[in-house]
Amino acid sequence: MEQSDTFDLQGHRGARGIMPENTIPAFLKAVDLGVDTVEFDVVVTADGKILVSHEPWFNHLFSTKPNGEPVIESEEMDFNIYDMTYQETQQFDVGKRGNPNFPDQQSMEVTKPLMTDAIQAVEEYASKNDLPLLHYNIETKSRPEWYGEYVPGPEEFSRLLFEELNELGVLDRVIIQSFDPSTLIAFKQLAPEVRQAMLVSNDELPDMYINLLGYTPDIWSPDYKLLDAESVSELQAKGMKVIPWTVNTVDEMREMLRIGVDGFITDYPDSAAVLR
C-alpha cells in the first residue's frame, strides 16, 4: 500500500459516479466505501438555510420540476435557490432522471438536503456502524458576480455557514474550500482554527493566492492535471497539503499517489477502495 495513514480520501459530492450527487444517499454510500472525508457544495435559500447543491439553481442535467417535467437548460438559472424557501426547494427532484454524464449512477427519487440534515445523517450512520468520525470538506458556491442575486455576500454566507457548523459541533472536522477567496477570508475571521482549501482550476502561482488571502491555506486543491511530482513537492514545502480534484480512474489515482499528493477527491470512491 503506497499511501500513508494520513492520506485523505474524499468522496466528491458524496459518490457522484454511482449515486445522485450531493444527496444523503450519496454521502452514506461514500461512507460505506471508506472515505475519510465527505465533500459537498453549499448554497443559501431565501430563508437563510444552508442547502447542499453544486449550483445556486436546479441543474438541467438531472433536475425535475414540481410538475414532473424536466428542467431544461434555457430555464435552469431561473430556478434560483436564493429566491426559494427551503420548503420550495423540496418540490424539485434531483435523482430520478439520473445524470447522463454518469451512466452508472443509481436513479432514485431524492431532494437537495439541508447541510444540517446531511451531516447529522452521516454522524448517526457512522455511530450506528461503529465507524471512525468522518470529516467534511464544504465548498462555498460563491462568485463575485453572484453576490446578492444567487448567493449572499461572503460575510453573510460565511456567518450562516459558521453558525450551522458550530451548532452541529463539527468545526474541528471541517475543511472550508472555495474558488472565491473572499468567502475563505470572511470565514477565517469567524473561525481561524478551521482548515481551509484554496480551489484552483488554472496554473496561477500559489503566491498570488497567498498574497490575496493574507495567509497560507492549509490545503492547495487544484485540478489534478496541473500537478507533477515537482509541483507537489514545491506546494508541500510552502506548508500546504495537496489534495487535487477530480481523480476518477484507477490509473489517475495511482499516478497521484506516485507523485506524492496528500489525498484526492473522487466521484468513484469504490475505485479508490482497491488501492487501500
N, C-alpha and C positions, 0 to 999 in steps of 0.2 A: 504494500500500500504506500503510494508516494506521498499522499497529503498528510499534514501534521494534525495533531489533536485539536489545534485551534482553527483549522480550516472551517470556513463559514459557507455552508451550502444553503443557498437561498432559493425558495420557490417563487418564481415570477408570477405575480397576480394570483398566487396560490400554486396552481399547477395548470397553467393555461393550455398546455398541449393536450390535456386529457379531460379537463373539467371546465365548465363555464367560468371565465376569468373574473377575478375579484368578487367571488361569492363564497359564502361559508362552506359549501361542499368542496370547493377548490382548496380552501385553506385546510380543511380536515384531511383531504386526500394528501396534500403536501406533508402534513404531519405524519400520516401513515407511512409515507415514503422516506421518512428520515431526515427531513430538512432541519437545519438548525434555526433558520430564520424564515418567517413568512413575510414576503414582500408584497406590498399593495399600494394603491394610489388613493388619495382622498381629495374630495371637493366639499363645498358647503351648500346647504339647502337654504331656501328663503327664510326658514325658521331657525337658522343658526346651528344646524346639526351637521356633524362631520359624517359624510356619506362616502362609502368606498366606491370609487369609479375612476377609470382612466381618463375620461373626458368630462368636462362640466356640462355635458349634454348626453343624449342617448345615441350611441353609435349605430349607424345604419347596418353594419355587417351582421348584427345579432339581436337588435332590439325589436320588440313588438309593442305596438301602441295599445292603449286601453281598449280600443275597439277591435283588437285582434289582427289588425293589418300591420305588415312590416314597416318599420321606419325606413324611409328612402333617403338617399344621400343628400338630395337637394333641400331636405327639411330638417336634417338631424340637429343642426345648431339652433333651430327654433325651439327645440325641446330642452330649454335651458334649465338645468337643475338649480341654479342660483335664483331662479324665479319660481321654483316649485317648493311646496312644503314637503317634508319627508313623506307624509301620507300620500301626496300626489305622485311621488316617485314610485311608490309601491304598486301603482296601476300598470307599470311597464314591466314586461318580461324580458330577461336578458340571457335566457338559456335554452329555450325550447327549439329555437331555429338552428342552433349550433353556430359555428363560425367557419366560413368557407376556407379560411387560411389555416385551420386546424382540423382536418378531416377526421382525426381520431378522437376528437373531443366528444365526450358523452353529452347528449342533449337531455335537458330536464327543465321543468318549469321552476324558475328561480328569479328573485329580485335582487337589486343592489342593497346590501345591508348597511345599517349604521356601523361605524367603526367600533363603537362600544359593544354592540351585539356580536360582531365578528370576533373581537379579542376575547370577550367572555366565553364564546363558544369554544375557541381554541384552548383557553385556560382550563375549562371544565373537561374537555376531551382529554387533554394531556394528564390531568389529575386522575381521571377515571381509569386511564390506561397505564398509570404509573410511569409516565414518560418524563424526561427532563423538562425543565422550564424552557419555553420557547422564547425566541427573540422576534422583534417586529421591525421591519425596515419600511418606513412610511414615507411615500413621496407626495409632497405638496404639488398638486397640478396647478401651477401658477405661472403666469406670464405677465409682464407689464402691460401689454395691450389688452389683457383680460380684466384688469383691475376695475372693480365697480360694475362690470357688465356680466361676466361669467364667474368671477370669484371676488371675494373681498380683497382689500389691500393687504399687503404682507403682515402688517402689525395685527390686524383683526384676525386674519387667517391663523396666524401663529398663536394668538391668545386663545381662540376657540379650541385649537388642537391641543395646546398645552393643558387647558382646563380639563378636557375629557381624559387625556392620558394620566394626568395627576390623580384624578378621581379613581381611575382604574388601578393605580398603584404599580404601573409597569414602566415608569420612566427610566429605571435602571436597566431595562432590557430593550430599549428602543433606539433605533437609528432614525434620524430625520434626514431625508435626502431631497434634492431638488435640482432642476436645471436653472432655477431662479435664485440667484444668491441673496436676493432681498428677503425671502422667507427664512433662509438659514440665519441671516444676521438678526432678524427680528426674534426668531426662536432662541437664539443664543442669549439674548437679553433676558429671557424668561427662565431659561434652564441651561446655564453654561456647562453643566456636567454631562448633558445628554450628547451622545455621539452624533456626528454629522457626516454625511457623504455628499461630495460635490459630483453631480452627474454631468458628464460631458459627452458630446456627440461629435466633437471636432478635435483637431490636433493643436488647439491653443495650449501655450505653455502653462504649466500649473502655477508659476509665479504670478501670472496675470490674475488668476482667481484668488490666490492667497492675498495679493495686494488689495483686491476688490473686497474680499471678506474682512480683511484686517486680522486674520488668524489662519492657521493651517488646519484644514478639515481633518478629521480622524481618518476618513476614507476617501480615496480617489476612485470614482466609479465610471469608467469610460466604456464606450463601445469596444468589445474585445478585439476587434480588428485593428485597433490603434496601438496594440501592445506588442512588444517583443521582450526578450529577456533583459536587454539593456535598459529599456524604459521602465520596466517593473522595478529593477534594482535602484534606478535613479529616484523613482517615486517613493520607494520604501526608505531610501536614505534621507528623504525630507520629513520622515516621521509619519507617513501615511500608510495605511493598509491599502491594497489594491484589489478591488472586487468588481470585475467587469460584468457587463450585460451584453446581449442575452445569449448564453452559451448553450446551444441546443443539441449538438451531435456528440456522440462519444469521442470522435476524433478531435473535435474542438475542445472538449473537456480535457482530454489527455494533453493536448498542446498547452492549454492554460496551466495545468499542473506542472508541465515540464519547464515553463518559463517562470514559475515561482509565485503565482498570484496567491492571495490570502483567502480567496473564496471566489465564488461566481454565482450569478443569478441565472436561472434556467427555467424555461417553460416545461421542461421534462425532468423533474426530479427522479422519475422512475429510471431514466437512462443513467443519471448520476449515481444511482444506487449500486450499479455494477462496479463502480470504481472504489467503493468503500469496503 
